[in-house]
Every structure is written in structure tokens, then in C-alpha cells.
Amino acid sequence: MMALEQHIQAKGWTQSEAARVLKVTQPRVSDLMRGKIDLSGLDTLVNMLTAAGMRVEMNIAEAA
């Protein structure tokens, strides 16, 4: 979530521009930018990251 927020800021996108690129609504981008992590599911975040041209990697390891 933080990486996507940083990406949006680095691109200089407005929330409306980011919403168009990420294929979500502007209020969804606003929630993202305000850190409301509980409002976005993992699949939504992955879809937005992919739409932004970012690659998602996940590592799974056994707990210590």
C-alpha cells in the first residue's frame, strides 16, 4: 500500500488521474492515500499495483 502511494506521488498524479490509471474510483484512491488499509482487500491492492505497472512478489515461509 505504501509503495503504491509513493508511486502515485512520484508520478505526480492527481487522485482523479490515479483512479483512471488504476481503474478504481477517486474515493478509493483517497482512502489509499489516507492509509485506510482496512478498506482494501489484498486482491484490490494487487490489481491496482499491476495497473500502475508495478510487479508484486510474495514470499511465504514457515513461522519460527
mmCIF file of the N, C-alpha and C atoms, coordinates in Angstrom:
data_MODEL
# 
_entry.id   MODEL 
# 
loop_
_atom_site.group_PDB 
_atom_site.id 
_atom_site.type_symbol 
_atom_site.label_atom_id 
_atom_site.label_alt_id 
_atom_site.label_comp_id 
_atom_site.label_asym_id 
_atom_site.label_entity_id 
_atom_site.label_seq_id 
_atom_site.pdbx_PDB_ins_code 
_atom_site.Cartn_x 
_atom_site.Cartn_y 
_atom_site.Cartn_z 
_atom_site.occupancy 
_atom_site.B_iso_or_equiv 
_atom_site.pdbx_formal_charge 
_atom_site.auth_seq_id 
_atom_site.auth_comp_id 
_atom_site.auth_asym_id 
_atom_site.auth_atom_id 
_atom_site.pdbx_PDB_model_num 
ATOM 1   N N  . MET A 1 1  ? 0.830   -1.183  0.000   1.00 0.00 ? 1  MET A N  1 
ATOM 2   C CA . MET A 1 1  ? 0.000   0.000   0.000   1.00 0.00 ? 1  MET A CA 1 
ATOM 3   C C  . MET A 1 1  ? 0.876   1.250   0.000   1.00 0.00 ? 1  MET A C  1 
ATOM 4   N N  . MET A 1 2  ? 1.905   1.237   0.811   1.00 0.00 ? 2  MET A N  1 
ATOM 5   C CA . MET A 1 2  ? 2.810   2.388   0.874   1.00 0.00 ? 2  MET A CA 1 
ATOM 6   C C  . MET A 1 2  ? 3.567   2.553   -0.436  1.00 0.00 ? 2  MET A C  1 
ATOM 7   N N  . ALA A 1 3  ? 3.941   1.439   -1.063  1.00 0.00 ? 3  ALA A N  1 
ATOM 8   C CA . ALA A 1 3  ? 4.650   1.519   -2.340  1.00 0.00 ? 3  ALA A CA 1 
ATOM 9   C C  . ALA A 1 3  ? 3.764   2.143   -3.411  1.00 0.00 ? 3  ALA A C  1 
ATOM 10  N N  . LEU A 1 4  ? 2.491   1.799   -3.400  1.00 0.00 ? 4  LEU A N  1 
ATOM 11  C CA . LEU A 1 4  ? 1.565   2.362   -4.385  1.00 0.00 ? 4  LEU A CA 1 
ATOM 12  C C  . LEU A 1 4  ? 1.362   3.855   -4.128  1.00 0.00 ? 4  LEU A C  1 
ATOM 13  N N  . GLU A 1 5  ? 1.237   4.238   -2.884  1.00 0.00 ? 5  GLU A N  1 
ATOM 14  C CA . GLU A 1 5  ? 1.101   5.653   -2.539  1.00 0.00 ? 5  GLU A CA 1 
ATOM 15  C C  . GLU A 1 5  ? 2.335   6.429   -3.004  1.00 0.00 ? 5  GLU A C  1 
ATOM 16  N N  . GLN A 1 6  ? 3.515   5.890   -2.759  1.00 0.00 ? 6  GLN A N  1 
ATOM 17  C CA . GLN A 1 6  ? 4.757   6.541   -3.183  1.00 0.00 ? 6  GLN A CA 1 
ATOM 18  C C  . GLN A 1 6  ? 4.844   6.633   -4.701  1.00 0.00 ? 6  GLN A C  1 
ATOM 19  N N  . HIS A 1 7  ? 4.375   5.596   -5.389  1.00 0.00 ? 7  HIS A N  1 
ATOM 20  C CA . HIS A 1 7  ? 4.385   5.574   -6.851  1.00 0.00 ? 7  HIS A CA 1 
ATOM 21  C C  . HIS A 1 7  ? 3.487   6.686   -7.398  1.00 0.00 ? 7  HIS A C  1 
ATOM 22  N N  . ILE A 1 8  ? 2.310   6.835   -6.824  1.00 0.00 ? 8  ILE A N  1 
ATOM 23  C CA . ILE A 1 8  ? 1.363   7.871   -7.248  1.00 0.00 ? 8  ILE A CA 1 
ATOM 24  C C  . ILE A 1 8  ? 1.982   9.252   -7.047  1.00 0.00 ? 8  ILE A C  1 
ATOM 25  N N  . GLN A 1 9  ? 2.614   9.461   -5.911  1.00 0.00 ? 9  GLN A N  1 
ATOM 26  C CA . GLN A 1 9  ? 3.242   10.749  -5.627  1.00 0.00 ? 9  GLN A CA 1 
ATOM 27  C C  . GLN A 1 9  ? 4.411   11.005  -6.568  1.00 0.00 ? 9  GLN A C  1 
ATOM 28  N N  . ALA A 1 10 ? 5.221   9.982   -6.833  1.00 0.00 ? 10 ALA A N  1 
ATOM 29  C CA . ALA A 1 10 ? 6.369   10.144  -7.724  1.00 0.00 ? 10 ALA A CA 1 
ATOM 30  C C  . ALA A 1 10 ? 5.935   10.490  -9.145  1.00 0.00 ? 10 ALA A C  1 
ATOM 31  N N  . LYS A 1 11 ? 4.815   9.925   -9.575  1.00 0.00 ? 11 LYS A N  1 
ATOM 32  C CA . LYS A 1 11 ? 4.294   10.215  -10.906 1.00 0.00 ? 11 LYS A CA 1 
ATOM 33  C C  . LYS A 1 11 ? 3.631   11.596  -10.964 1.00 0.00 ? 11 LYS A C  1 
ATOM 34  N N  . GLY A 1 12 ? 3.325   12.151  -9.807  1.00 0.00 ? 12 GLY A N  1 
ATOM 35  C CA . GLY A 1 12 ? 2.676   13.447  -9.759  1.00 0.00 ? 12 GLY A CA 1 
ATOM 36  C C  . GLY A 1 12 ? 1.209   13.408  -10.176 1.00 0.00 ? 12 GLY A C  1 
ATOM 37  N N  . TRP A 1 13 ? 0.606   12.231  -10.036 1.00 0.00 ? 13 TRP A N  1 
ATOM 38  C CA . TRP A 1 13 ? -0.794  12.074  -10.427 1.00 0.00 ? 13 TRP A CA 1 
ATOM 39  C C  . TRP A 1 13 ? -1.717  12.726  -9.406  1.00 0.00 ? 13 TRP A C  1 
ATOM 40  N N  . THR A 1 14 ? -2.789  13.313  -9.913  1.00 0.00 ? 14 THR A N  1 
ATOM 41  C CA . THR A 1 14 ? -3.871  13.716  -9.025  1.00 0.00 ? 14 THR A CA 1 
ATOM 42  C C  . THR A 1 14 ? -4.624  12.446  -8.640  1.00 0.00 ? 14 THR A C  1 
ATOM 43  N N  . GLN A 1 15 ? -5.503  12.547  -7.668  1.00 0.00 ? 15 GLN A N  1 
ATOM 44  C CA . GLN A 1 15 ? -6.292  11.377  -7.293  1.00 0.00 ? 15 GLN A CA 1 
ATOM 45  C C  . GLN A 1 15 ? -7.166  10.924  -8.457  1.00 0.00 ? 15 GLN A C  1 
ATOM 46  N N  . SER A 1 16 ? -7.680  11.864  -9.225  1.00 0.00 ? 16 SER A N  1 
ATOM 47  C CA . SER A 1 16 ? -8.513  11.515  -10.383 1.00 0.00 ? 16 SER A CA 1 
ATOM 48  C C  . SER A 1 16 ? -7.698  10.796  -11.449 1.00 0.00 ? 16 SER A C  1 
ATOM 49  N N  . GLU A 1 17 ? -6.479  11.282  -11.710 1.00 0.00 ? 17 GLU A N  1 
ATOM 50  C CA . GLU A 1 17 ? -5.608  10.622  -12.683 1.00 0.00 ? 17 GLU A CA 1 
ATOM 51  C C  . GLU A 1 17 ? -5.238  9.221   -12.215 1.00 0.00 ? 17 GLU A C  1 
ATOM 52  N N  . ALA A 1 18 ? -4.898  9.098   -10.936 1.00 0.00 ? 18 ALA A N  1 
ATOM 53  C CA . ALA A 1 18 ? -4.542  7.795   -10.382 1.00 0.00 ? 18 ALA A CA 1 
ATOM 54  C C  . ALA A 1 18 ? -5.726  6.839   -10.482 1.00 0.00 ? 18 ALA A C  1 
ATOM 55  N N  . ALA A 1 19 ? -6.909  7.322   -10.199 1.00 0.00 ? 19 ALA A N  1 
ATOM 56  C CA . ALA A 1 19 ? -8.103  6.473   -10.275 1.00 0.00 ? 19 ALA A CA 1 
ATOM 57  C C  . ALA A 1 19 ? -8.308  5.948   -11.687 1.00 0.00 ? 19 ALA A C  1 
ATOM 58  N N  . ARG A 1 20 ? -8.097  6.804   -12.675 1.00 0.00 ? 20 ARG A N  1 
ATOM 59  C CA . ARG A 1 20 ? -8.267  6.380   -14.072 1.00 0.00 ? 20 ARG A CA 1 
ATOM 60  C C  . ARG A 1 20 ? -7.242  5.303   -14.428 1.00 0.00 ? 20 ARG A C  1 
ATOM 61  N N  . VAL A 1 21 ? -5.977  5.528   -14.062 1.00 0.00 ? 21 VAL A N  1 
ATOM 62  C CA . VAL A 1 21 ? -4.911  4.564   -14.365 1.00 0.00 ? 21 VAL A CA 1 
ATOM 63  C C  . VAL A 1 21 ? -5.127  3.246   -13.625 1.00 0.00 ? 21 VAL A C  1 
ATOM 64  N N  . LEU A 1 22 ? -5.528  3.338   -12.361 1.00 0.00 ? 22 LEU A N  1 
ATOM 65  C CA . LEU A 1 22 ? -5.672  2.150   -11.524 1.00 0.00 ? 22 LEU A CA 1 
ATOM 66  C C  . LEU A 1 22 ? -7.014  1.443   -11.704 1.00 0.00 ? 22 LEU A C  1 
ATOM 67  N N  . LYS A 1 23 ? -7.899  2.077   -12.475 1.00 0.00 ? 23 LYS A N  1 
ATOM 68  C CA . LYS A 1 23 ? -9.228  1.503   -12.753 1.00 0.00 ? 23 LYS A CA 1 
ATOM 69  C C  . LYS A 1 23 ? -10.049 1.322   -11.482 1.00 0.00 ? 23 LYS A C  1 
ATOM 70  N N  . VAL A 1 24 ? -10.003 2.362   -10.634 1.00 0.00 ? 24 VAL A N  1 
ATOM 71  C CA . VAL A 1 24 ? -10.811 2.408   -9.423  1.00 0.00 ? 24 VAL A CA 1 
ATOM 72  C C  . VAL A 1 24 ? -11.437 3.800   -9.340  1.00 0.00 ? 24 VAL A C  1 
ATOM 73  N N  . THR A 1 25 ? -12.242 4.023   -8.335  1.00 0.00 ? 25 THR A N  1 
ATOM 74  C CA . THR A 1 25 ? -12.855 5.336   -8.155  1.00 0.00 ? 25 THR A CA 1 
ATOM 75  C C  . THR A 1 25 ? -11.897 6.278   -7.425  1.00 0.00 ? 25 THR A C  1 
ATOM 76  N N  . GLN A 1 26 ? -12.137 7.572   -7.571  1.00 0.00 ? 26 GLN A N  1 
ATOM 77  C CA . GLN A 1 26 ? -11.327 8.561   -6.872  1.00 0.00 ? 26 GLN A CA 1 
ATOM 78  C C  . GLN A 1 26 ? -11.444 8.408   -5.354  1.00 0.00 ? 26 GLN A C  1 
ATOM 79  N N  . PRO A 1 27 ? -12.649 8.132   -4.811  1.00 0.00 ? 27 PRO A N  1 
ATOM 80  C CA . PRO A 1 27 ? -12.711 7.912   -3.358  1.00 0.00 ? 27 PRO A CA 1 
ATOM 81  C C  . PRO A 1 27 ? -11.850 6.732   -2.892  1.00 0.00 ? 27 PRO A C  1 
ATOM 82  N N  . ARG A 1 28 ? -11.716 5.712   -3.728  1.00 0.00 ? 28 ARG A N  1 
ATOM 83  C CA . ARG A 1 28 ? -10.851 4.570   -3.381  1.00 0.00 ? 28 ARG A CA 1 
ATOM 84  C C  . ARG A 1 28 ? -9.395  5.019   -3.299  1.00 0.00 ? 28 ARG A C  1 
ATOM 85  N N  . VAL A 1 29 ? -8.977  5.875   -4.233  1.00 0.00 ? 29 VAL A N  1 
ATOM 86  C CA . VAL A 1 29 ? -7.610  6.405   -4.194  1.00 0.00 ? 29 VAL A CA 1 
ATOM 87  C C  . VAL A 1 29 ? -7.431  7.277   -2.954  1.00 0.00 ? 29 VAL A C  1 
ATOM 88  N N  . SER A 1 30 ? -8.432  8.064   -2.627  1.00 0.00 ? 30 SER A N  1 
ATOM 89  C CA . SER A 1 30 ? -8.374  8.904   -1.428  1.00 0.00 ? 30 SER A CA 1 
ATOM 90  C C  . SER A 1 30 ? -8.185  8.044   -0.178  1.00 0.00 ? 30 SER A C  1 
ATOM 91  N N  . ASP A 1 31 ? -8.917  6.950   -0.090  1.00 0.00 ? 31 ASP A N  1 
ATOM 92  C CA . ASP A 1 31 ? -8.761  6.030   1.046   1.00 0.00 ? 31 ASP A CA 1 
ATOM 93  C C  . ASP A 1 31 ? -7.339  5.491   1.104   1.00 0.00 ? 31 ASP A C  1 
ATOM 94  N N  . LEU A 1 32 ? -6.801  5.119   -0.054  1.00 0.00 ? 32 LEU A N  1 
ATOM 95  C CA . LEU A 1 32 ? -5.439  4.600   -0.139  1.00 0.00 ? 32 LEU A CA 1 
ATOM 96  C C  . LEU A 1 32 ? -4.447  5.646   0.373   1.00 0.00 ? 32 LEU A C  1 
ATOM 97  N N  . MET A 1 33 ? -4.593  6.881   -0.089  1.00 0.00 ? 33 MET A N  1 
ATOM 98  C CA . MET A 1 33 ? -3.657  7.932   0.263   1.00 0.00 ? 33 MET A CA 1 
ATOM 99  C C  . MET A 1 33 ? -3.751  8.313   1.746   1.00 0.00 ? 33 MET A C  1 
ATOM 100 N N  . ARG A 1 34 ? -4.892  8.068   2.364   1.00 0.00 ? 34 ARG A N  1 
ATOM 101 C CA . ARG A 1 34 ? -5.061  8.353   3.789   1.00 0.00 ? 34 ARG A CA 1 
ATOM 102 C C  . ARG A 1 34 ? -4.727  7.153   4.661   1.00 0.00 ? 34 ARG A C  1 
ATOM 103 N N  . GLY A 1 35 ? -4.258  6.058   4.034   1.00 0.00 ? 35 GLY A N  1 
ATOM 104 C CA . GLY A 1 35 ? -3.809  4.903   4.805   1.00 0.00 ? 35 GLY A CA 1 
ATOM 105 C C  . GLY A 1 35 ? -4.903  4.023   5.349   1.00 0.00 ? 35 GLY A C  1 
ATOM 106 N N  . LYS A 1 36 ? -6.077  4.113   4.781   1.00 0.00 ? 36 LYS A N  1 
ATOM 107 C CA . LYS A 1 36 ? -7.194  3.293   5.260   1.00 0.00 ? 36 LYS A CA 1 
ATOM 108 C C  . LYS A 1 36 ? -7.064  1.878   4.683   1.00 0.00 ? 36 LYS A C  1 
ATOM 109 N N  . ILE A 1 37 ? -6.120  1.148   5.228   1.00 0.00 ? 37 ILE A N  1 
ATOM 110 C CA . ILE A 1 37 ? -5.776  -0.183  4.730   1.00 0.00 ? 37 ILE A CA 1 
ATOM 111 C C  . ILE A 1 37 ? -6.924  -1.172  4.897   1.00 0.00 ? 37 ILE A C  1 
ATOM 112 N N  . ASP A 1 38 ? -7.743  -0.972  5.900   1.00 0.00 ? 38 ASP A N  1 
ATOM 113 C CA . ASP A 1 38 ? -8.832  -1.908  6.164   1.00 0.00 ? 38 ASP A CA 1 
ATOM 114 C C  . ASP A 1 38 ? -9.922  -1.862  5.100   1.00 0.00 ? 38 ASP A C  1 
ATOM 115 N N  . LEU A 1 39 ? -9.904  -0.837  4.240   1.00 0.00 ? 39 LEU A N  1 
ATOM 116 C CA . LEU A 1 39 ? -10.938 -0.708  3.209   1.00 0.00 ? 39 LEU A CA 1 
ATOM 117 C C  . LEU A 1 39 ? -10.562 -1.373  1.896   1.00 0.00 ? 39 LEU A C  1 
ATOM 118 N N  . SER A 1 40 ? -9.325  -1.871  1.782   1.00 0.00 ? 40 SER A N  1 
ATOM 119 C CA . SER A 1 40 ? -8.875  -2.508  0.544   1.00 0.00 ? 40 SER A CA 1 
ATOM 120 C C  . SER A 1 40 ? -8.432  -3.929  0.818   1.00 0.00 ? 40 SER A C  1 
ATOM 121 N N  . GLY A 1 41 ? -8.966  -4.863  0.063   1.00 0.00 ? 41 GLY A N  1 
ATOM 122 C CA . GLY A 1 41 ? -8.535  -6.247  0.163   1.00 0.00 ? 41 GLY A CA 1 
ATOM 123 C C  . GLY A 1 41 ? -7.227  -6.445  -0.580  1.00 0.00 ? 41 GLY A C  1 
ATOM 124 N N  . LEU A 1 42 ? -6.571  -7.538  -0.299  1.00 0.00 ? 42 LEU A N  1 
ATOM 125 C CA . LEU A 1 42 ? -5.298  -7.848  -0.939  1.00 0.00 ? 42 LEU A CA 1 
ATOM 126 C C  . LEU A 1 42 ? -5.448  -7.908  -2.457  1.00 0.00 ? 42 LEU A C  1 
ATOM 127 N N  . ASP A 1 43 ? -6.519  -8.516  -2.941  1.00 0.00 ? 43 ASP A N  1 
ATOM 128 C CA . ASP A 1 43 ? -6.706  -8.631  -4.386  1.00 0.00 ? 43 ASP A CA 1 
ATOM 129 C C  . ASP A 1 43 ? -6.874  -7.262  -5.036  1.00 0.00 ? 43 ASP A C  1 
ATOM 130 N N  . THR A 1 44 ? -7.555  -6.340  -4.356  1.00 0.00 ? 44 THR A N  1 
ATOM 131 C CA . THR A 1 44 ? -7.727  -4.984  -4.890  1.00 0.00 ? 44 THR A CA 1 
ATOM 132 C C  . THR A 1 44 ? -6.380  -4.273  -4.979  1.00 0.00 ? 44 THR A C  1 
ATOM 133 N N  . LEU A 1 45 ? -5.564  -4.394  -3.939  1.00 0.00 ? 45 LEU A N  1 
ATOM 134 C CA . LEU A 1 45 ? -4.249  -3.764  -3.939  1.00 0.00 ? 45 LEU A CA 1 
ATOM 135 C C  . LEU A 1 45 ? -3.357  -4.343  -5.031  1.00 0.00 ? 45 LEU A C  1 
ATOM 136 N N  . VAL A 1 46 ? -3.378  -5.656  -5.201  1.00 0.00 ? 46 VAL A N  1 
ATOM 137 C CA . VAL A 1 46 ? -2.577  -6.297  -6.245  1.00 0.00 ? 46 VAL A CA 1 
ATOM 138 C C  . VAL A 1 46 ? -3.028  -5.817  -7.616  1.00 0.00 ? 46 VAL A C  1 
ATOM 139 N N  . ASN A 1 47 ? -4.330  -5.725  -7.831  1.00 0.00 ? 47 ASN A N  1 
ATOM 140 C CA . ASN A 1 47 ? -4.839  -5.242  -9.114  1.00 0.00 ? 47 ASN A CA 1 
ATOM 141 C C  . ASN A 1 47 ? -4.412  -3.803  -9.377  1.00 0.00 ? 47 ASN A C  1 
ATOM 142 N N  . MET A 1 48 ? -4.450  -2.952  -8.356  1.00 0.00 ? 48 MET A N  1 
ATOM 143 C CA . MET A 1 48 ? -4.038  -1.560  -8.529  1.00 0.00 ? 48 MET A CA 1 
ATOM 144 C C  . MET A 1 48 ? -2.537  -1.466  -8.809  1.00 0.00 ? 48 MET A C  1 
ATOM 145 N N  . LEU A 1 49 ? -1.741  -2.243  -8.100  1.00 0.00 ? 49 LEU A N  1 
ATOM 146 C CA . LEU A 1 49 ? -0.297  -2.246  -8.336  1.00 0.00 ? 49 LEU A CA 1 
ATOM 147 C C  . LEU A 1 49 ? 0.028   -2.688  -9.760  1.00 0.00 ? 49 LEU A C  1 
ATOM 148 N N  . THR A 1 50 ? -0.644  -3.713  -10.217 1.00 0.00 ? 50 THR A N  1 
ATOM 149 C CA . THR A 1 50 ? -0.432  -4.206  -11.571 1.00 0.00 ? 50 THR A CA 1 
ATOM 150 C C  . THR A 1 50 ? -0.828  -3.150  -12.600 1.00 0.00 ? 50 THR A C  1 
ATOM 151 N N  . ALA A 1 51 ? -1.967  -2.503  -12.388 1.00 0.00 ? 51 ALA A N  1 
ATOM 152 C CA . ALA A 1 51 ? -2.424  -1.458  -13.301 1.00 0.00 ? 51 ALA A CA 1 
ATOM 153 C C  . ALA A 1 51 ? -1.445  -0.287  -13.335 1.00 0.00 ? 51 ALA A C  1 
ATOM 154 N N  . ALA A 1 52 ? -0.747  -0.052  -12.222 1.00 0.00 ? 52 ALA A N  1 
ATOM 155 C CA . ALA A 1 52 ? 0.235   1.032   -12.144 1.00 0.00 ? 52 ALA A CA 1 
ATOM 156 C C  . ALA A 1 52 ? 1.555   0.640   -12.790 1.00 0.00 ? 52 ALA A C  1 
ATOM 157 N N  . GLY A 1 53 ? 1.669   -0.605  -13.252 1.00 0.00 ? 53 GLY A N  1 
ATOM 158 C CA . GLY A 1 53 ? 2.898   -1.064  -13.895 1.00 0.00 ? 53 GLY A CA 1 
ATOM 159 C C  . GLY A 1 53 ? 3.931   -1.589  -12.919 1.00 0.00 ? 53 GLY A C  1 
ATOM 160 N N  . MET A 1 54 ? 3.487   -1.932  -11.734 1.00 0.00 ? 54 MET A N  1 
ATOM 161 C CA . MET A 1 54 ? 4.400   -2.456  -10.725 1.00 0.00 ? 54 MET A CA 1 
ATOM 162 C C  . MET A 1 54 ? 4.281   -3.974  -10.659 1.00 0.00 ? 54 MET A C  1 
ATOM 163 N N  . ARG A 1 55 ? 5.329   -4.618  -10.173 1.00 0.00 ? 55 ARG A N  1 
ATOM 164 C CA . ARG A 1 55 ? 5.341   -6.071  -10.034 1.00 0.00 ? 55 ARG A CA 1 
ATOM 165 C C  . ARG A 1 55 ? 5.173   -6.432  -8.573  1.00 0.00 ? 55 ARG A C  1 
ATOM 166 N N  . VAL A 1 56 ? 4.376   -7.439  -8.310  1.00 0.00 ? 56 VAL A N  1 
ATOM 167 C CA . VAL A 1 56 ? 4.111   -7.875  -6.940  1.00 0.00 ? 56 VAL A CA 1 
ATOM 168 C C  . VAL A 1 56 ? 4.816   -9.209  -6.715  1.00 0.00 ? 56 VAL A C  1 
ATOM 169 N N  . GLU A 1 57 ? 5.557   -9.296  -5.635  1.00 0.00 ? 57 GLU A N  1 
ATOM 170 C CA . GLU A 1 57 ? 6.218   -10.539 -5.254  1.00 0.00 ? 57 GLU A CA 1 
ATOM 171 C C  . GLU A 1 57 ? 5.766   -10.885 -3.836  1.00 0.00 ? 57 GLU A C  1 
ATOM 172 N N  . MET A 1 58 ? 5.576   -12.157 -3.610  1.00 0.00 ? 58 MET A N  1 
ATOM 173 C CA . MET A 1 58 ? 5.165   -12.604 -2.282  1.00 0.00 ? 58 MET A CA 1 
ATOM 174 C C  . MET A 1 58 ? 6.035   -13.783 -1.872  1.00 0.00 ? 58 MET A C  1 
ATOM 175 N N  . ASN A 1 59 ? 6.514   -13.723 -0.663  1.00 0.00 ? 59 ASN A N  1 
ATOM 176 C CA . ASN A 1 59 ? 7.298   -14.827 -0.109  1.00 0.00 ? 59 ASN A CA 1 
ATOM 177 C C  . ASN A 1 59 ? 6.556   -15.430 1.052   1.00 0.00 ? 59 ASN A C  1 
ATOM 178 N N  . ILE A 1 60 ? 6.518   -16.740 1.091   1.00 0.00 ? 60 ILE A N  1 
ATOM 179 C CA . ILE A 1 60 ? 5.851   -17.439 2.182   1.00 0.00 ? 60 ILE A CA 1 
ATOM 180 C C  . ILE A 1 60 ? 6.888   -18.334 2.849   1.00 0.00 ? 60 ILE A C  1 
ATOM 181 N N  . ALA A 1 61 ? 6.963   -18.213 4.167   1.00 0.00 ? 61 ALA A N  1 
ATOM 182 C CA . ALA A 1 61 ? 7.939   -19.007 4.919   1.00 0.00 ? 61 ALA A CA 1 
ATOM 183 C C  . ALA A 1 61 ? 7.282   -19.564 6.148   1.00 0.00 ? 61 ALA A C  1 
ATOM 184 N N  . GLU A 1 62 ? 7.849   -20.639 6.636   1.00 0.00 ? 62 GLU A N  1 
ATOM 185 C CA . GLU A 1 62 ? 7.344   -21.260 7.847   1.00 0.00 ? 62 GLU A CA 1 
ATOM 186 C C  . GLU A 1 62 ? 7.667   -20.361 9.039   1.00 0.00 ? 62 GLU A C  1 
ATOM 187 N N  . ALA A 1 63 ? 6.737   -20.257 9.952   1.00 0.00 ? 63 ALA A N  1 
ATOM 188 C CA . ALA A 1 63 ? 6.952   -19.421 11.136  1.00 0.00 ? 63 ALA A CA 1 
ATOM 189 C C  . ALA A 1 63 ? 8.056   -20.021 12.008  1.00 0.00 ? 63 ALA A C  1 
ATOM 190 N N  . ALA A 1 64 ? 8.772   -19.154 12.661  1.00 0.00 ? 64 ALA A N  1 
ATOM 191 C CA . ALA A 1 64 ? 9.886   -19.611 13.523  1.00 0.00 ? 64 ALA A CA 1 
ATOM 192 C C  . ALA A 1 64 ? 9.384   -20.204 14.809  1.00 0.00 ? 64 ALA A C  1 
# 
